[in-house]
């Protein structure tokens, strides 16, 4: 909901999920994909430690593929 945007809820939720993932799947990378037009999601991915792997076209829009490798803060 737009009224919830910008309050850190996504950061808090994603940080919790990634913490669980790191414990349950130690040593494994995780990837994500978002549209490049979604600047907020791309900033969040960067804050969470995801690095860009590639950009490609799908669903009539440019997509961003990122990966978070193990042992990242």
C-alpha positions as CSV (number, residue, x, y, z in Angstrom):
1,X,0.0,0.0,0.0
2,X,1.4,3.4,-0.9
3,X,0.7,4.7,2.6
4,X,3.3,2.2,3.9
5,X,6.0,3.1,1.4
6,X,9.1,4.7,2.8
7,X,8.7,3.5,6.4
8,X,11.4,0.7,6.3
9,X,8.9,-2.2,6.4
10,X,10.4,-3.9,3.3
11,X,14.0,-3.5,4.6
12,X,12.9,-5.0,8.0
13,X,11.1,-7.9,6.4
14,X,13.8,-8.6,3.8
15,X,16.6,-8.4,6.5
16,X,14.7,-11.0,8.6
17,X,14.2,-13.3,5.7
18,X,17.8,-13.1,4.6
19,X,19.0,-13.7,8.1
20,X,16.8,-16.9,8.2
21,X,18.1,-17.9,4.7
22,X,21.7,-17.5,5.8
23,X,21.2,-19.8,8.8
24,X,19.2,-22.4,6.9
25,X,21.2,-22.4,3.7
26,X,24.7,-21.4,4.8
27,X,27.1,-20.8,2.0
28,X,24.4,-20.4,-0.7
29,X,23.8,-17.4,-2.9
30,X,20.3,-15.9,-3.4
31,X,19.1,-14.0,-6.4
32,X,16.3,-11.5,-7.1
33,X,14.8,-9.8,-10.1
34,X,13.0,-6.5,-10.4
35,X,12.2,-4.0,-13.0
36,X,14.7,-1.2,-13.5
37,X,11.9,1.3,-13.4
38,X,11.3,0.2,-9.7
39,X,14.1,2.4,-8.3
40,X,13.0,1.8,-4.7
41,X,13.4,-1.9,-5.1
42,X,16.8,-1.5,-6.7
43,X,18.0,0.7,-3.8
44,X,16.7,-1.8,-1.3
45,X,18.5,-4.6,-3.1
46,X,21.8,-2.6,-3.0
47,X,21.3,-2.0,0.8
48,X,20.7,-5.7,1.3
49,X,24.0,-6.6,-0.4
50,X,22.8,-7.6,-3.9
51,X,25.1,-7.0,-6.8
52,X,23.9,-6.6,-10.4
53,X,24.5,-9.6,-12.6
54,X,22.6,-8.5,-15.7
55,X,19.8,-6.5,-17.2
56,X,17.4,-8.0,-19.8
57,X,14.0,-7.4,-21.4
58,X,11.0,-9.4,-20.2
59,X,7.3,-8.5,-19.7
60,X,7.8,-5.5,-22.0
61,X,10.2,-3.9,-19.5
62,X,13.9,-3.9,-18.6
63,X,14.6,-6.2,-15.7
64,X,17.4,-6.2,-13.2
65,X,18.9,-9.5,-11.9
66,X,21.0,-9.3,-8.8
67,X,22.8,-11.8,-6.6
68,X,23.7,-11.8,-2.9
69,X,26.7,-14.1,-2.3
70,X,27.3,-15.7,1.1
71,X,29.3,-14.1,3.9
72,X,28.2,-10.6,3.1
73,X,27.2,-8.1,5.8
